[in-house]
Amino acid sequence: MKIKRTIKIISKKIIKSFKRVLIFFLPRKIIDYLKRVEKVIILALKKFLYLTANSFRNLTWKKNSILFNGDEYTSYPFTISNKKSKQFIFNNLLPGDYELTVSHNDKYLHSKRNSFYVSLDFTTNGYSASKFLKQNLSKRESRTNLPFDYLGHGRFIDGIYKQTVLLKLQEDIKHLKVNFRSQFDRSININEVILRDVSPLSIDEKIKEKLKHLPSSVLVYGDININTIDGSSIWLTSLVNILSKFTHVILLSKDNIRTESNVLKNINLKNVTTLFPSDFRHYRPFSIEKAVEALRMLDNETPVITGLVTRGVELALEVQKDKYFCSRRYVYVTDFYLPNPEGIILKQASNTLEELLFNTDYLLYQTKEIERELKKFVINNKSIETIYLPPTVDLPNSSKKSSIEIDSVNNDVITIGYAGKIQPNWGVLELIEEVRGLISKGINIELHIASGKISNGDGSYPGFKQIVSSMIKKEAFIKFYNSLSRNAAQDLISKMDYVWCYRPASFENSTLEVSTKLIEAVAAGHKAICYPSDINKQLLGEEYPFFIQDCSKLGQLLSFNTEYSGDILMNKILQEYSFDSVANSIKGSFTVHPQYEQKVLFAGNDLKFISPFISNLKKHGVKTLIDSWDWGSHSDLGSVQKKMDWADIIFCEWGLANAVWYSNNNHSQKPLYVRIHAQEVREKARKFAKNINFNNVTKFIFVSETIRDKAIELYNWPINKTCIIPNFIEPAPFDNKSFDDEIKLGMVGIVPKTKRLDRAIDLLEQLLNQGLQASLHIKGHRPENLEFMHAPGRANELEYYYALYDRIENNPILKDNIHYYGWGNDVPLWYRNINVILSPSDNESFHYALADGVVAGALPFVWAWEGVEKIYPSDWVTSGEVDDLINRFNNHNRQKCINNRNELLARYGKEKIFSELESILFGKPSSV
């Protein structure tokens, strides 16, 4: 900032001196003219001085800058004081919204708002007269005039204090300097600083309109870099080409196009729509979280997406966190293990893979070995459809002119080609070293290597990339081709005497996958040198002439100069692995036969209770759009009107602001259904229901009789405009639980206070005081971790939980027997450790957790909340007394569990409720 002030002073002096000189030397007419353009001259001078200062800061900041090339940066711990500040300089920030979050364990900082602060400085790529700081930092440092904000106070989450500042960047920022300081004479320990891109994704209206008119489609996404041509990116384009033979495909790319030789050039554009992060106003590669957000947005705006195909474990788990794509999840994974000579090493915990498989609707597998390994993690004999999806080949057009010229025309030179990524265990380093040795013995060999990616792989071979890169540059016998297109690479390989597909025995004997490179080479009739693993022998036959046990056998193989006609094997491979063959084999798993022509619009702020039904409609080809509302409003009523005009049927999930708008604007008298839960009859939401124009509503669908009775009493809705269709439950696998030893109480969700966690703790304490072995298992969000629970109006409610925590902490017998589990989509798996499911609430409209627990085989223990006897069997309702529980537990058995499960599924099973909803919407039930 001293430099800024100095430049400002100098610029004023220069301008003043410049004026004096002009007045002394120039004629009056010219002086008058210059006065008129003085502002332009001053602006130009200021711009010059600004850019000079900007360039100077860029040079001084560049050395210590941090490249922000993702969605999040996390620092290491550090210390500050009034004499010691800490700065971070972030490089290349794109326009958007960012959260700067500071974490610490210091109560003093939490108690004093001004205990420490952050200030910001910046440079841009050009001249910015208005700077960039259109953000929430209105304060200015007196010494530097830089914007700043205090970081005291904040939220207390899991024993850590967190404070967040929101930054709004309106243009590209070359460098952002973030400086942390304290005004007090004490050391402050900071756990971490996180800079996170929280810019909301949005789709342009033109793209929305295009999506609205697409035919029935399959959505495809892989966490794969399209700008690098390797096995993963080739798999992605091959899959799209296969699917597009029988359905329209929407491909969402992880990244924007950044290179000419990107893999998307391999896609047959007919029947394919490709979208990029930039179409969502996102200008860097998608993180997994952002990608799933974009996938949901596409599903909202596209009438018929019958399936979502994803590749990768972490991506699939993120998709499965909710039931948005329930019944449409096609999962392809190969990244769940590491090859190892002693047996494969799982990269994920067993329970993670169990969760993955439990929430997978269709498992796409590359080899029988992968299918067999993954099926080990399918629990309770869950039904899961498996689809064989091997690597595929699509040979380039033979009539196409060659794009690759080979320098060597000497028939005495043996040419060996390799195309693909280079990393440890891929056999390329071994090939180079072996060929170097053979050349030293007088054998003329040329290596032709095409690769756009050389990496250290998993890091098990430090310096691998540097070693291989150095060899490629140094060795005269290597011809290197950087980043060829797939067709050009295949063209190169076709000119070789041999194709290198060998990988070391330690890798080949433990991998569960077959090499795409090998299949392509054999399918083209080439002599593909490879290792005779079991998988490769199944593919090529025991007597394949180009097997070698290790690289030292290469010279012997070359000396044989084996005459080879690969026509028979080539035809066999093409028959199984061609695009057409694979497309025909998987087509039936993607084909749908729509039963309804009507277009349905679902509108609401929270669709978690209806999303499996919506997804099921889409799976079966029903044209469906989503209109996402906030609880009490909508930010774009123009978009709402367009969707209303598109729809034949409108379904409002919740009778809130969405139902008010649609009922008062349904001038065309389209069928309008409003589904009512419990909050609509509670005081906070009554303002909406009172303003619903019931004359324009076809039917109010209630989830329980109790809620309907209250609504009719409050709003005078005609009973003939109402019906009751309960919530539905998933037929989760039954778990044969033990009721002979420990009583394992389960409770899903403890927020709000009316869930009555205190009752569950009372019950546990009484059981333990009687000397019984018992524990309480709590699944879901902790209230102190929920931002809305820190609002002023929730202070008393939060104190209720803190008092319970203190009670637990001060009672060793409770402390050791209460266990917390975070929120997640693994609840059905969590139920395996529970034999009693609690419902201690003051009120519920249905209580999904209770139903899900019983379906999984747990004993129900239900307090008498209003309306419970109309939803569940009366003998489930208890007094809440410990003796009652003990008696029920001791007399419970497997048959009672099965009977409870069957009774629930008969009342609320997904198929039954879906059929009732379809009958209301379309006038007839179906097999959907």
Secondary structure as GFF3:
##gff-version 3
##sequence-region A 1 928
A	DSSP	alpha_helix	2	25	.	.	.	ID=ss1
A	DSSP	alpha_helix	28	36	.	.	.	ID=ss2
A	DSSP	alpha_helix	38	62	.	.	.	ID=ss3
A	DSSP	beta_strand	65	67	.	.	.	ID=ss4
A	DSSP	beta_strand	72	74	.	.	.	ID=ss5
A	DSSP	beta_strand	78	80	.	.	.	ID=ss6
A	DSSP	beta_strand	86	93	.	.	.	ID=ss7
A	DSSP	beta_strand	96	104	.	.	.	ID=ss8
A	DSSP	alpha_helix	107	111	.	.	.	ID=ss9
A	DSSP	beta_strand	116	124	.	.	.	ID=ss10
A	DSSP	beta_strand	139	140	.	.	.	ID=ss11
A	DSSP	beta_strand	147	150	.	.	.	ID=ss12
A	DSSP	beta_strand	155	157	.	.	.	ID=ss13
A	DSSP	beta_strand	160	169	.	.	.	ID=ss14
A	DSSP	beta_strand	173	182	.	.	.	ID=ss15
A	DSSP	beta_strand	188	190	.	.	.	ID=ss16
A	DSSP	beta_strand	192	197	.	.	.	ID=ss17
A	DSSP	alpha_helix	205	212	.	.	.	ID=ss18
A	DSSP	beta_strand	217	222	.	.	.	ID=ss19
A	DSSP	alpha_helix	231	243	.	.	.	ID=ss20
A	DSSP	beta_strand	248	252	.	.	.	ID=ss21
A	DSSP	three_ten_helix	263	266	.	.	.	ID=ss22
A	DSSP	beta_strand	272	275	.	.	.	ID=ss23
A	DSSP	three_ten_helix	277	280	.	.	.	ID=ss24
A	DSSP	alpha_helix	288	301	.	.	.	ID=ss25
A	DSSP	beta_strand	305	311	.	.	.	ID=ss26
A	DSSP	alpha_helix	313	319	.	.	.	ID=ss27
A	DSSP	beta_strand	329	332	.	.	.	ID=ss28
A	DSSP	beta_strand	337	338	.	.	.	ID=ss29
A	DSSP	beta_strand	345	346	.	.	.	ID=ss30
A	DSSP	alpha_helix	350	358	.	.	.	ID=ss31
A	DSSP	beta_strand	362	365	.	.	.	ID=ss32
A	DSSP	alpha_helix	368	374	.	.	.	ID=ss33
A	DSSP	three_ten_helix	375	377	.	.	.	ID=ss34
A	DSSP	three_ten_helix	379	381	.	.	.	ID=ss35
A	DSSP	beta_strand	385	388	.	.	.	ID=ss36
A	DSSP	beta_strand	414	419	.	.	.	ID=ss37
A	DSSP	alpha_helix	428	440	.	.	.	ID=ss38
A	DSSP	beta_strand	445	451	.	.	.	ID=ss39
A	DSSP	alpha_helix	464	474	.	.	.	ID=ss40
A	DSSP	beta_strand	478	482	.	.	.	ID=ss41
A	DSSP	alpha_helix	486	494	.	.	.	ID=ss42
A	DSSP	beta_strand	498	500	.	.	.	ID=ss43
A	DSSP	alpha_helix	505	508	.	.	.	ID=ss44
A	DSSP	alpha_helix	516	523	.	.	.	ID=ss45
A	DSSP	beta_strand	528	529	.	.	.	ID=ss46
A	DSSP	alpha_helix	534	540	.	.	.	ID=ss47
A	DSSP	three_ten_helix	551	553	.	.	.	ID=ss48
A	DSSP	alpha_helix	554	560	.	.	.	ID=ss49
A	DSSP	alpha_helix	567	577	.	.	.	ID=ss50
A	DSSP	alpha_helix	579	586	.	.	.	ID=ss51
A	DSSP	three_ten_helix	587	589	.	.	.	ID=ss52
A	DSSP	beta_strand	600	604	.	.	.	ID=ss53
A	DSSP	alpha_helix	611	619	.	.	.	ID=ss54
A	DSSP	beta_strand	624	628	.	.	.	ID=ss55
A	DSSP	alpha_helix	637	646	.	.	.	ID=ss56
A	DSSP	beta_strand	649	653	.	.	.	ID=ss57
A	DSSP	alpha_helix	657	665	.	.	.	ID=ss58
A	DSSP	beta_strand	672	676	.	.	.	ID=ss59
A	DSSP	three_ten_helix	679	681	.	.	.	ID=ss60
A	DSSP	three_ten_helix	683	685	.	.	.	ID=ss61
A	DSSP	alpha_helix	686	689	.	.	.	ID=ss62
A	DSSP	three_ten_helix	694	696	.	.	.	ID=ss63
A	DSSP	beta_strand	699	702	.	.	.	ID=ss64
A	DSSP	alpha_helix	705	715	.	.	.	ID=ss65
A	DSSP	three_ten_helix	719	721	.	.	.	ID=ss66
A	DSSP	beta_strand	722	724	.	.	.	ID=ss67
A	DSSP	beta_strand	743	748	.	.	.	ID=ss68
A	DSSP	three_ten_helix	753	755	.	.	.	ID=ss69
A	DSSP	alpha_helix	757	769	.	.	.	ID=ss70
A	DSSP	beta_strand	774	779	.	.	.	ID=ss71
A	DSSP	three_ten_helix	783	785	.	.	.	ID=ss72
A	DSSP	three_ten_helix	787	790	.	.	.	ID=ss73
A	DSSP	three_ten_helix	792	794	.	.	.	ID=ss74
A	DSSP	alpha_helix	795	809	.	.	.	ID=ss75
A	DSSP	alpha_helix	812	815	.	.	.	ID=ss76
A	DSSP	beta_strand	818	821	.	.	.	ID=ss77
A	DSSP	alpha_helix	827	830	.	.	.	ID=ss78
A	DSSP	three_ten_helix	831	833	.	.	.	ID=ss79
A	DSSP	beta_strand	836	839	.	.	.	ID=ss80
A	DSSP	alpha_helix	848	855	.	.	.	ID=ss81
A	DSSP	beta_strand	859	862	.	.	.	ID=ss82
A	DSSP	alpha_helix	868	871	.	.	.	ID=ss83
A	DSSP	three_ten_helix	874	876	.	.	.	ID=ss84
A	DSSP	alpha_helix	882	891	.	.	.	ID=ss85
A	DSSP	alpha_helix	894	908	.	.	.	ID=ss86
A	DSSP	alpha_helix	910	922	.	.	.	ID=ss87
###
